[in-house]
Amino acid sequence: MRRTLLFAVALLLFIGFACNVLAGPPPKLPPPSVDVEKVNIQNAGFDFNNIKKKNILLDIDSMNVMISNLVLDSITVQNPIPVTYSNFYLFVDKLSADLSAHYRLKSDKFYFESNKNLLEIEKINILPKYSLKEFHKIIPHEKAYLSIKSDLLQVTGINVDSIINTGKFYFNKVLIKKPYISTYKDKRLKDPPYKYKKLLSQMIREIPLDLKIDTLKVENGFIKVQTIGTQVPQTEPGEIIFNSVYLSVYGFTNDSIFIKKWPIMNLYFNSKFMGVANLKAQIRMPIFHNGNYFEVKGELAEMDATVLSELLNRVLLVDIKTGKIRSIDFDFKADNDSSAGFVDISYQDLKLDIKNTKDPEKSVKFMNALVNTVAKTNNIKGMPNFTRGFIKYKRDYNKKFINYLWSSLQNGIINTFLLSKEVKTQSKEFKKENKKKIRLFKKNKKTDEDN
């Protein structure tokens, strides 16, 4: 029986094989393909979790996706993304993501449409995960406590196909509307562990992808900087406010193929300083040079000098009793190591009041008499006895780019009030250092143009 069954199976296999040979090869079928007019996903929600740390990395609520004319075939599968489509639409009602151990991002609406080459994110919030008190327990050294909000982030000129094929991110314009930036720093805390801070041009060069933004704009922003100085016994910080902030940046790129077209990145900053005085500044920065050269020019319009009184009192225990600032002009050049330039402060009827470090409510009469005798009551630009504040500042490598800018300006402001002998010495050092900076900057500018 067993032998009969095996023989029958062998016979059937032989007959099948013979039929296939006689019938010839099977017909060639077309390669598989998928052609879908519309893919529509509505009100989807999901999150990504870090199982070890037990926290949510990304949380998406009410996501809508629509893909038109989706095609998958033998040609498209050879591409980095194995499909083609006529339009890709993505809308997320709410989004939340972990940015770091201390900050989290939230936004209301996230919208992208490939046909319009447009990305929009509304109501962006970058907020600390902890209260200020908790933040200082976790980080016991000097570190900025940040809060950032914005009504709208808009990116135009996003070509998805080009990004996929070239790996380069080229955008026409990035617009940030109504950003609100608040930062708090307590300088009474110990210095942070040393870490070399890169300057802006080096940071742009080292972005790990090719990036080009034709125009970057900030409209109607607000910046609040709060600081407690080392000499101040009270807990209330001094405050600097920039209202109506408008920023324009041209030539933002780290792609070296644009070195000839855009050798220098230009940044234009306009705002109302402390809500009362117009502030204008320009930064010119050749991105592609390792020396990290840049130059800064700016001017601050007329304002009452007492506007600065609260800031100086909180940080340095100095009150400005009377005075008017006619104008402040500044101009300096800097590189990776130092800055050199000047600050011209034109003021009149200035009177200072030095407070007691132990009791800030009391003045130090002797110091007040000395300071108001040494410091000029009037310092009018264009007059023969006008004092220029020369900048000669050595960079602190443990501080960031913004600190480098402010410390350079502060150096010139302080030098405005030095004794005449010190000013003359500073002037000679400035002229020598500034000539060196000008030669270096011109040399690098010429290299850019030659390239």
C-alpha positions as CSV (number, residue, x, y, z in Angstrom):
1,M,0.0,0.0,0.0
2,R,2.8,2.3,0.9
3,R,4.7,1.6,-2.3
4,T,1.5,2.2,-4.3
5,L,1.0,5.6,-2.7
6,L,4.6,6.7,-3.4
7,F,4.3,5.6,-7.0
8,A,1.1,7.6,-7.4
9,V,2.7,10.7,-6.0
10,A,5.8,10.3,-8.3
11,L,3.5,9.8,-11.3
12,L,1.5,12.9,-10.6
13,L,4.7,15.0,-10.3
14,F,6.0,13.6,-13.6
15,I,2.7,14.4,-15.4
16,G,2.7,17.9,-14.0
17,F,6.3,18.5,-15.0
18,A,5.6,17.2,-18.5
19,C,2.5,19.4,-18.9
20,N,4.6,22.5,-17.9
21,V,7.3,21.7,-20.5
22,L,4.7,21.1,-23.2
23,A,2.8,24.3,-22.3
24,G,6.0,26.5,-22.4
25,P,7.0,29.3,-20.0
26,P,4.3,31.1,-17.9
27,P,3.1,34.5,-19.2
28,K,5.2,37.5,-17.9
29,L,3.1,39.5,-15.5
30,P,3.5,43.3,-15.2
31,P,5.5,44.5,-12.1
32,P,3.3,45.2,-9.1
33,S,2.2,48.9,-8.7
34,V,0.0,51.0,-6.4
35,D,-1.9,54.0,-7.6
36,V,-4.1,55.7,-5.0
37,E,-6.0,58.9,-5.7
38,K,-6.2,60.0,-2.1
39,V,-5.0,58.8,1.3
40,N,-6.8,60.5,4.2
41,I,-6.0,60.1,7.9
42,Q,-8.1,62.1,10.3
43,N,-7.9,62.9,14.0
44,A,-5.0,60.6,14.7
45,G,-3.1,60.9,18.0
46,F,0.1,59.2,19.2
47,D,3.1,59.7,21.5
48,F,6.6,58.4,21.8
49,N,7.8,57.5,25.2
50,N,11.2,57.1,26.8
51,I,10.7,53.8,28.7
52,K,13.8,54.1,30.8
53,K,13.2,57.7,31.9
54,K,9.4,57.2,31.9
55,N,8.6,60.4,30.1
56,I,6.9,61.5,26.9
57,L,9.3,62.6,24.2
58,L,6.7,63.6,21.6
59,D,2.9,63.9,22.0
60,I,0.7,64.6,18.9
61,D,-3.0,65.4,19.3
62,S,-5.6,65.4,16.5
63,M,-3.3,64.9,13.4
64,N,-4.8,65.1,9.9
65,V,-2.8,63.8,6.9
66,M,-3.9,63.9,3.2
67,I,-1.8,62.6,0.3
68,S,-3.0,63.1,-3.2
69,N,-2.2,60.8,-6.2
70,L,0.1,58.4,-4.4
71,V,2.1,56.2,-6.7
72,L,4.3,53.2,-5.8
73,D,5.9,51.3,-8.7
74,S,9.1,49.8,-10.0
75,I,10.5,53.2,-10.8
76,T,9.6,55.0,-7.5
77,V,11.0,52.2,-5.3
78,Q,14.5,53.2,-6.5
79,N,14.2,56.6,-4.9
80,P,15.1,57.5,-1.3
81,I,11.3,57.8,-0.7
82,P,9.7,55.0,-2.7
83,V,6.6,56.9,-3.6
84,T,5.5,60.0,-5.6
85,Y,2.5,62.2,-4.9
86,S,1.0,65.4,-6.2
87,N,0.4,67.0,-2.8
88,F,1.2,66.3,0.9
89,Y,-0.8,68.0,3.6
90,L,-0.2,67.7,7.3
91,F,-2.1,69.4,10.1
92,V,-1.6,68.9,13.9
93,D,-3.9,70.6,16.3
94,K,-1.5,70.3,19.3
95,L,2.1,69.2,19.7
96,S,4.4,68.7,22.7
97,A,8.0,67.6,22.6
98,D,11.0,67.2,25.0
99,L,13.8,69.6,23.9
100,S,16.2,68.8,26.8
101,A,16.4,67.8,30.4
102,H,15.2,71.2,31.5
103,Y,12.9,72.5,28.7
104,R,9.9,71.4,26.8
105,L,8.2,72.7,23.6
106,K,4.5,73.1,23.1
107,S,2.6,74.5,20.1
108,D,-1.1,74.9,19.1
109,K,-1.2,74.3,15.3
110,F,1.4,72.7,13.0
111,Y,0.7,73.0,9.3
112,F,2.6,71.9,6.2
113,E,1.6,71.7,2.6
114,S,4.1,70.6,-0.1
115,N,2.2,72.4,-3.0
116,K,2.6,75.7,-1.2
117,N,6.2,74.9,0.0
118,L,4.9,76.3,3.3
119,L,5.3,75.4,7.0
120,E,3.5,77.3,9.8
121,I,3.6,76.7,13.6
122,E,1.3,78.8,15.8
123,K,1.6,79.6,19.5
124,I,5.1,78.2,20.1
125,N,6.1,77.9,23.7
126,I,9.6,76.8,25.0
127,L,9.2,76.7,28.7
128,P,11.3,75.4,31.6
129,K,10.0,72.2,33.2
130,Y,10.8,73.5,36.7
131,S,10.1,76.6,38.8
132,L,13.1,79.0,39.3
133,K,13.6,77.7,42.8
134,E,13.7,74.1,41.5
135,F,15.9,75.1,38.6
136,H,18.6,76.5,40.9
137,K,18.4,73.3,43.0
138,I,19.1,71.2,39.9
139,I,21.7,73.6,38.5
140,P,23.4,75.3,41.5
141,H,25.7,77.5,39.3
142,E,25.1,80.6,37.2
143,K,22.9,79.7,34.3
144,A,20.2,81.6,32.4
145,Y,16.6,80.6,33.2
146,L,14.7,81.0,29.9
147,S,11.2,81.4,28.6
148,I,10.4,81.8,24.9
149,K,7.0,82.3,23.2
150,S,6.0,83.2,19.7
151,D,2.7,83.8,17.9
152,L,3.9,82.3,14.6
153,L,6.9,80.6,13.0
154,Q,6.6,80.6,9.2
155,V,9.0,79.0,6.7
156,T,8.5,79.5,3.0
157,G,10.3,77.9,0.0
158,I,10.5,74.4,1.4
159,N,11.1,72.1,-1.6
160,V,10.7,68.5,-0.2
161,D,11.9,66.8,-3.4
162,S,15.0,68.9,-3.5
163,I,15.7,68.2,0.2
164,I,15.3,64.4,-0.4
165,N,17.4,64.4,-3.6
166,T,20.3,66.7,-2.4
167,G,20.2,66.5,1.4
168,K,20.4,70.3,1.4
169,F,17.9,72.5,3.3
170,Y,17.3,75.7,1.3
171,F,14.6,78.1,2.4
172,N,13.4,81.4,1.0
173,K,12.3,83.0,4.2
174,V,11.9,82.3,7.9
175,L,9.5,84.6,9.7
176,I,9.0,84.8,13.5
177,K,6.1,86.9,14.6
178,K,5.8,88.5,18.1
179,P,8.4,86.5,19.9
180,Y,8.6,87.0,23.7
181,I,11.9,86.1,25.3
182,S,12.5,86.3,29.0
183,T,15.8,85.4,30.7
184,Y,16.9,85.6,34.3
185,K,20.4,85.2,35.7
186,D,21.7,85.3,39.3
187,K,25.4,86.3,39.2
188,R,25.8,85.6,42.9
189,L,25.8,81.9,42.2
190,K,29.1,80.2,41.5
191,D,30.6,80.2,38.0
192,P,29.5,77.3,35.8
193,P,32.0,74.5,35.0
194,Y,34.4,75.6,32.3
195,K,33.2,74.9,28.7
196,Y,34.6,76.6,25.7
197,K,31.7,78.6,24.1
198,K,31.7,78.9,20.3
199,L,31.0,82.2,18.6
200,L,28.0,82.6,16.3
201,S,29.9,82.1,13.0
202,Q,31.5,78.9,14.2
203,M,28.2,77.6,15.4
204,I,26.6,78.2,12.0
205,R,29.5,76.6,10.1
206,E,29.3,73.5,12.3
207,I,25.5,72.9,11.8
208,P,25.6,69.2,10.7
209,L,23.6,69.8,7.4
210,D,23.8,72.2,4.5
211,L,21.5,75.1,5.3
212,K,20.6,78.3,3.5
213,I,18.1,80.9,4.5
214,D,17.8,83.8,2.1
215,T,16.0,86.0,4.6
216,L,15.4,85.6,8.3
217,K,13.0,88.1,10.0
218,V,11.7,88.8,13.5
219,E,8.7,91.1,13.8
220,N,7.4,93.0,16.8
221,G,9.4,91.0,19.4
222,F,9.9,91.6,23.1
223,I,13.1,90.8,25.1
224,K,13.4,91.0,28.9
225,V,16.8,90.4,30.6
226,Q,16.8,90.2,34.4
227,T,20.1,90.1,36.3
228,I,21.1,90.1,40.0
229,G,24.7,91.4,40.4
230,T,27.3,90.1,42.8
231,Q,27.3,93.3,44.9
232,V,23.6,93.5,45.5
233,P,22.2,92.3,48.8
234,Q,18.5,92.4,47.8
235,T,16.7,89.6,45.8
236,E,15.0,91.8,43.1
237,P,16.9,91.8,39.8
238,G,17.8,94.7,37.6
239,E,16.0,94.7,34.2
240,I,16.7,95.6,30.6
241,I,13.8,95.6,28.2
242,F,13.7,95.8,24.4
243,N,10.3,96.5,23.0
244,S,9.2,96.5,19.3
245,V,12.1,94.3,18.3
246,Y,12.6,93.9,14.5
247,L,15.5,91.8,13.2
248,S,16.6,91.1,9.6
249,V,19.3,88.6,8.7
250,Y,20.6,88.2,5.1
251,G,23.1,85.6,3.9
252,F,22.5,82.9,6.6
253,T,24.3,79.8,5.2
254,N,26.9,77.2,6.0
255,D,27.0,75.8,2.5
256,S,30.4,76.8,1.1
257,I,29.1,77.0,-2.5
258,F,27.6,80.4,-1.6
259,I,30.9,81.8,-0.3
260,K,31.2,84.0,-3.4
261,K,27.6,85.2,-3.6
262,W,27.2,85.8,0.2
263,P,30.7,86.2,1.7
264,I,29.3,88.2,4.7
265,M,26.2,87.6,6.8
266,N,24.4,90.9,7.6
267,L,22.3,91.3,10.7
268,Y,20.1,94.4,11.3
269,F,18.5,95.0,14.8
270,N,16.0,97.7,15.6
271,S,14.1,98.1,18.9
272,K,12.8,100.5,21.6
273,F,15.4,100.3,24.4
274,M,13.5,100.3,27.8
275,G,10.5,101.2,25.8
276,V,11.6,104.8,25.2
277,A,14.7,105.2,23.0
278,N,15.3,103.9,19.5
279,L,18.2,101.5,19.2
280,K,19.7,100.5,15.9
281,A,22.6,98.0,15.4
282,Q,24.3,96.2,12.5
283,I,26.6,93.1,12.7
284,R,28.6,92.1,9.7
285,M,30.1,88.6,9.9
286,P,32.1,86.6,7.4
287,I,30.8,83.1,8.2
288,F,33.5,81.0,6.4
289,H,36.6,82.2,8.2
290,N,38.0,80.3,11.2
291,G,39.1,83.5,12.9
292,N,35.4,84.3,13.7
293,Y,35.8,88.0,12.7
294,F,32.8,90.4,13.0
295,E,32.1,94.1,13.3
296,V,29.4,95.9,15.2
297,K,28.0,99.4,14.7
298,G,25.0,101.0,16.3
299,E,23.3,104.0,17.9
300,L,20.9,104.7,20.7
301,A,18.7,107.8,20.5
302,E,18.1,110.4,23.2
303,M,16.5,109.4,26.5
304,D,16.3,110.5,30.1
305,A,19.4,109.0,31.9
306,T,17.2,108.1,34.9
307,V,15.7,105.3,32.8
308,L,18.8,103.3,33.6
309,S,18.7,104.0,37.3
310,E,16.7,100.9,38.4
311,L,19.1,98.6,36.4
312,L,22.2,100.2,37.8
313,N,20.8,100.2,41.3
314,R,19.9,96.5,41.2
315,V,23.2,95.4,39.6
316,L,25.8,97.9,40.8
317,L,24.0,99.9,43.6
318,V,24.3,103.1,41.6
319,D,21.4,105.5,41.1
320,I,21.2,108.2,38.4
321,K,19.7,111.2,40.1
322,T,19.5,113.5,37.1
323,G,20.7,113.7,33.5
324,K,19.9,113.3,29.9
325,I,21.6,111.0,27.4
326,R,21.7,112.8,24.0
327,S,23.0,109.8,22.1
328,I,25.2,106.7,22.4
329,D,27.2,105.6,19.3
330,F,29.3,102.4,19.3
331,D,31.6,100.8,16.7
332,F,34.0,97.9,17.3
333,K,35.6,94.9,15.6
334,A,36.2,91.6,17.2
335,D,37.5,88.1,16.6
336,N,37.8,84.9,18.5
337,D,40.0,86.4,21.2
338,S,39.4,90.1,21.7
339,S,37.5,93.2,20.6
340,A,38.6,96.8,20.0
341,G,36.6,99.9,19.2
342,F,34.8,102.8,21.0
343,V,31.6,103.9,22.6
344,D,30.6,107.6,22.4
345,I,28.2,108.6,25.1
346,S,26.9,112.2,24.8
347,Y,25.1,113.3,28.0
348,Q,24.4,116.4,30.1
349,D,23.5,117.2,33.7
350,L,24.6,113.8,35.0
351,K,24.6,113.2,38.7
352,L,25.2,109.8,40.3
353,D,24.3,108.4,43.7
354,I,26.4,105.5,45.1
355,K,24.5,103.3,47.6
356,N,25.8,101.5,50.6
357,T,26.4,97.8,50.0
358,K,25.3,96.9,53.5
359,D,22.2,99.2,53.5
360,P,21.1,100.0,49.9
361,E,18.7,102.6,51.2
362,K,21.7,104.8,52.3
363,S,24.1,106.7,50.1
364,V,27.9,106.8,50.5
365,K,28.5,110.6,50.8
366,F,32.3,110.4,50.4
367,M,32.0,108.2,47.3
368,N,29.3,110.4,45.8
369,A,31.4,113.5,46.3
370,L,34.4,111.8,44.6
371,V,32.5,110.2,41.7
372,N,30.5,113.4,40.9
373,T,33.7,115.4,41.0
374,V,35.7,113.0,38.8
375,A,33.0,112.1,36.3
376,K,31.9,114.9,34.0
377,T,28.5,116.4,34.5
378,N,28.4,117.1,30.7
379,N,30.1,115.2,28.0
380,I,28.8,116.6,24.7
381,K,30.0,115.0,21.4
382,G,31.7,117.6,19.1
383,M,33.0,119.7,22.0
384,P,36.8,119.9,22.6
385,N,36.7,118.1,26.0
386,F,34.5,115.2,24.9
387,T,35.6,111.9,26.3
388,R,35.4,108.8,24.2
389,G,35.1,105.4,25.8
390,F,37.6,103.1,24.1
391,I,36.9,99.3,23.9
392,K,39.8,96.9,24.6
393,Y,38.3,93.7,25.8
394,K,39.7,90.2,26.2
395,R,37.0,87.6,25.6
396,D,36.0,85.1,28.3
397,Y,35.8,81.8,26.5
398,N,33.4,80.4,29.1
399,K,30.8,83.0,28.0
400,K,28.4,83.0,25.0
401,F,28.3,85.3,22.0
402,I,25.7,87.7,23.5
403,N,27.8,88.1,26.6
404,Y,30.8,89.0,24.4
405,L,28.8,91.7,22.7
406,W,27.6,93.2,26.0
407,S,30.9,92.9,27.8
408,S,32.7,94.8,24.9
409,L,30.1,97.6,25.1
410,Q,30.3,97.7,28.9
411,N,34.1,98.0,28.6
412,G,33.7,101.1,26.5
413,I,30.9,102.6,28.8
414,I,33.1,102.2,31.9
415,N,36.1,103.7,30.1
416,T,34.0,106.8,29.3
417,F,34.3,107.7,33.0
418,L,38.0,107.0,33.6
419,L,40.4,109.7,34.6
420,S,41.9,111.6,31.7
421,K,45.4,109.9,32.1
422,E,43.8,106.5,32.0
423,V,41.8,107.5,28.9
424,K,44.9,108.7,27.1
425,T,46.6,105.3,27.8
426,Q,43.5,103.5,26.7
427,S,43.3,105.6,23.5
428,K,46.9,104.6,22.5
429,E,46.1,100.9,23.1
430,F,42.9,101.2,21.2
431,K,44.5,102.8,18.1
432,K,47.1,100.0,18.0
433,E,44.6,97.2,18.5
434,N,42.0,98.7,16.2
435,K,44.5,99.0,13.3
436,K,45.3,95.3,13.7
437,K,41.6,94.4,13.6
438,I,40.9,96.6,10.6
439,R,43.9,94.9,8.7
440,L,42.6,91.4,9.6
441,F,39.0,92.3,8.6
442,K,40.0,93.8,5.3
443,K,42.3,90.8,4.6
444,N,39.4,88.4,5.2
445,K,37.0,90.4,3.3
446,K,39.4,90.5,0.3
447,T,39.8,86.7,0.6
448,D,36.0,86.3,0.4
449,E,35.7,88.5,-2.7
450,D,38.6,86.6,-4.4
451,N,36.9,83.3,-3.7
